[in-house]
């Protein structure tokens, strides 16, 4: 498990992290930046997003972490 920090106020506006449909919007955001539809789930804890699931490569994992961290309101991403 690793924790990656980001600038909370920067990034794309995907809407509130506390909304119940955040995971669906996160997947749509990830698809929108060209990463396909990964087999992941997301849990929001305040301004931290915890990602779980499987990826095909380390490169894909890093891109998913960056895409998630590039959302307004996300201060950290845990893998």
C-alpha positions in Angstrom: 0.0 0.0 0.0 1.3 3.4 -1.0 -0.1 6.9 -0.4 0.4 9.5 -3.1 -0.2 13.2 -2.4 -1.7 15.8 -4.8 -2.7 19.5 -4.7 -6.3 19.3 -3.5 -7.5 22.5 -5.3 -6.0 21.5 -8.7 -7.4 19.2 -11.4 -10.5 18.4 -13.2 -13.9 19.2 -11.7 -15.6 15.8 -11.4 -18.0 17.0 -8.6 -18.2 16.3 -4.9 -16.2 13.4 -3.5 -18.9 12.7 -0.9 -21.6 11.9 -3.5 -22.7 8.3 -3.7 -22.1 8.1 -7.4 -18.4 9.3 -7.2 -17.1 5.9 -8.2 -19.1 5.9 -11.4 -18.0 9.4 -12.2 -14.4 8.4 -11.4 -14.6 5.5 -13.9 -16.1 7.8 -16.5 -13.3 10.3 -15.9 -10.6 7.6 -16.3 -12.3 6.4 -19.5 -12.3 10.0 -20.7 -8.6 10.4 -20.3 -8.0 7.3 -22.5 -7.4 4.6 -19.9 -10.2 2.3 -20.9 -12.4 0.7 -18.2 -10.2 -0.7 -15.5 -11.3 -3.4 -13.0 -11.1 -1.1 -10.0 -13.2 0.2 -7.2 -12.8 3.4 -5.3 -13.5 4.3 -1.7 -13.6 7.9 -0.5 -12.4 8.9 2.9 -12.6 12.7 3.2 -10.2 14.0 0.6 -8.4 10.7 0.2 -9.4 8.1 -2.5 -8.4 4.5 -2.0 -8.3 2.5 -5.3 -8.5 -1.3 -5.3 -8.5 -3.8 -8.2 -6.3 -5.2 -10.9 -4.3 -3.6 -13.6 -2.4 -5.0 -16.6 0.9 -3.2 -15.9 2.8 -0.8 -13.6 2.4 1.9 -16.2 -1.4 1.5 -16.1 -1.4 1.7 -12.3 0.6 4.9 -12.3 -1.7 6.5 -14.9 -4.8 5.5 -12.9 -3.2 7.1 -9.8 -2.4 10.3 -11.6 -5.8 10.5 -13.3 -7.5 10.1 -9.9 -5.2 12.6 -8.2 -6.0 15.0 -11.0 -9.5 15.6 -9.6 -10.4 18.7 -7.6 -10.8 17.8 -4.0 -8.5 14.8 -4.0 -5.5 15.4 -1.8 -4.2 11.8 -1.8 -4.7 8.5 -3.5 -4.0 5.2 -1.8 -3.3 2.0 -3.9 
